[in-house]
């Protein structure tokens, strides 16, 4: 299937963005090792904060590019061709589900890997994370309610009437019951109404997408404010690793399926 211009451009952007994320991951992993082997707390704190700031800016750049592209073609982000089917299966309103990162923090903290600073979270930090988890859950519910409202809007009275009129115009045009001039004029009028209605629906999808993205950004910001600089590095390393590996697993699966399909052609 041919890609639209938005799909082509964002695919290139996303591939480059992921390559940069992989480079950041190596820096995060290196910083995590250094945190475990260096006693200079002042130096560690400065280096970690600088690295976290760079990665935060990298994520913000992604959403800036996403929103600009989605304004041109929001549907491309609900069926993103730049992601593998495996990645797509885990999407929540065009991106990762915010509550997922709380589970990630829990998992990393409880594995107690060597040098894993999240295992040392204080009771105060854990309480703040739980408070943030509750707030984000409510935000997710609001996004899901708005998404449901947009989906249900497809069957409202106005859309049903437009569908009925469009069907009637096509039927009348095919049966010869109207003159060509009247059919053309009526079709153009109905097409104009349909285009306006669809534009309104797409505007609603764009708004709910941005709502979801804002919850994602709020989740990251909230967690990074609770965690220490060293913990921020370990958290971002864990999330980046998960995102990158999910993409690699998806690509590997797609390549294997294509190879199997090619092999079957010879039998």
N, C-alpha and C positions, 0 to 999 in steps of 0.2 A: 504494500500500500504506500502510495506517494505521501511524503510528509509535507505539511504546510510550511510556510516560511518561518512562522513562529516555532514550530516543532524542530525544524532544521537548526535554527539559530540557538534555541535553548538546549538542544542536545549537545551542540559544541560547547556551549557555556558550562553545562553541567559536567561534562567529561573533564573539562579543565578544572572546574571547581573541586571535583573529587580527587584529581591528581594533587591539587594543592592541599586538600585535606589529608591525603596520605603523607605528604611532606610534613605537615603539622604533627601528625601522629608520631612520626619518628622523633620529632623534637620533644613531644610530650613524654614519650617513653624514655628518652635520654634524660629529661629533667627528673622523671620519677626515680630513675636509678641514681642520679646525682643527689637527689634529696635523701636517699638512704645512706649515701656514703660520705656526705659532707656535713661538717659540724658548724659551718658558718651560717647561722640562721638568718642574719641580715642579708647576705648575698642570695641565699635560697629564696627568701621572700620576694626580693626585687625581681629576680629572674623569673620566678613563677608568675608574678603579677603581670609582667610584660608579655609573657607567652599567652596567658589566659586572655589578656586584652586583644592580642593579635587574632586569636582563634574566635573570640566573640565578634570582632569586626568581620571576620571571614563569613560567619553565619549571617550577620546583618546584611552583608553584601548579597548573599544568596536571596534573601527575601526582597531586597530592593529590586534585583533583577527579575525575580519571579513575579512581583506585582506589576512591574512595567510590561512584561510579556503577557501576563494574564489579562491585562486591560485590552490587549489586541485579540486574544483568543483564550478565554478562560476555560473552555472545554478541553483544551490540550492538557490542562493540569489535572483534570478528573480522569483522564485516560492517558497518562504520560508515556510516550513511546521511548523516552530515554531511560526508563527503568525496565528491569527484567520482570517477568510475570511473578516471580517470587517476591520481589520488592513491592510490586503493586498489590499483592495479596495482603500486605501488612499496612497499607495506607489507611489513614483516618482523615477524611476531608482534605485530601491532596498532600498529606504529610504524615510524620510520625505522631503517634498518640501521646500527648503530654504525660499521662499517668504512667506510661511505660518507663520513664526515667526514674520514677520513684522505686519501681520494682528493680531497676538496674542498680540503684544505690544500695537497696537492701541486699541484693545478690552479691555485689562486690564486697560490701561490708562484712557479710557472713562467711565468705570464702576465706578471708584472712590470708590473702596471698602475701608473700614476702615483700615488704616495703609498701603494702597497701595502707595508705594513711586513712582511708575511710573506716577501717576497722577501729580507729581510735576516736570516732565521733563522740562528743560529750553528750550528756543527757539533755543539756540545754539545746544543742544542735538538733538532736533527734526530735525533741518536742517542736522546734520550729519547722522542721521538715514535715512532721505530721500535720501541723497547722496549714502549711502550704499545700500539702496533698489534698486536704479537705477543700480548700478554696479552689484549687485547680479542678477538682472533681465537679464542683458546681459550675465552673466555667465550661467544662466539657459538655455538661448536660444542656447548658444554654445553646451551645453551638449545635448539638444534635437536634434540639427542638427547632432551631431555625432551619437546619437542613431538611428536617421533616416537613416543615412548613413550605419550603421551596418546592419539594417534591410533590406534595399534595396540591400545590397551586396549579400543577399541570392539568388537573381535572376540575378546575373551578368553572363556573357558568360561562364566563367569557371565552375560555379556551375551548370548551365543548361546542359553543355556538360557532366559533370560527372553524372548527373541524367540520361541523355539519355543513356550513356554507361552502367551504372549500370542496367538499365531496359533491355537493349539489352542482356547483359550477362545472366541475370536471365531467359529471354525468350528463348535464345539459349540453355541454360542448360536444360530447361524443355522440349524442343522440340526434343532433341537428335540430333540436327544439327551439334554438335561439339563433339569431343572426350572428355572423362572425364578428361584426363590430360590437354588438352588445356583449358577446361572450368575452371578447378581448378586454373591454372596458371593465366588466365585472370582475374578471380574473385579476386584472391589475389592481383594482380596489381591494379585493380580498387579500392579495399578496402583500399589499401595503399594511393592512391591519395585522396580518400574521407576522410580518417582519417586526412590527412595533411590539407585538406581544412577546415574541421570542427574545427581542432585545431586552425587554423588561425582565424576563426569566433569567437571562444570562447575567444581567446586572445583579440580580438576587444571588446567583451562584458566586459571583465575584465577591460580594459582601460577606457571605458565609465563609468563603475561603480565607479572606483576610481576618475574620473573627478567629478562625482556627489557628492561623499563623500567629496572631497576637497572643493567644493562649500558650503556644509553643515558646515564643520569645519570653513571655512572662514567667514561664516555668524555669527556663534556663537562667534568667536573671535572678529569680528568687532563690534557686539552689546555690548559685555562685555567691550570692550575698551571705548565705548561711555558712558555707564551707570556708575553711582557711585556704590560703593560696596553694599550699601543697595538696590539700584535698581536692581543690578545683582541678589541678593538673591530673590527678588520678581519675577523677570523675570524667573529665573530658576525654582522657585517653581510653577509658572503658567504652564510652558512647561512640567515639570515632571508630574504635576497633569493631564494635558491633555493626555499625552502619557499613563500613568498608567490607567486612567479611560477608555480610548478607548479600551485598552486591556481587562479590566474587563467587559465592555459592550459586547465586541465580544465573550468572553468566556461564559457570561450569555446567550447570544443569541444561541450559539452553544449547550449549555446544555439544554435549553428549547426545541430546535428543536429535540434533541435526545430523550428527555422525551416524546414529542408528537409522535415521530416515534414508541417508545416502546409502548405507549398507544394504538396506532392504530393496533398493532399486536393482541390485545385481542378482536377486533371487527370484 
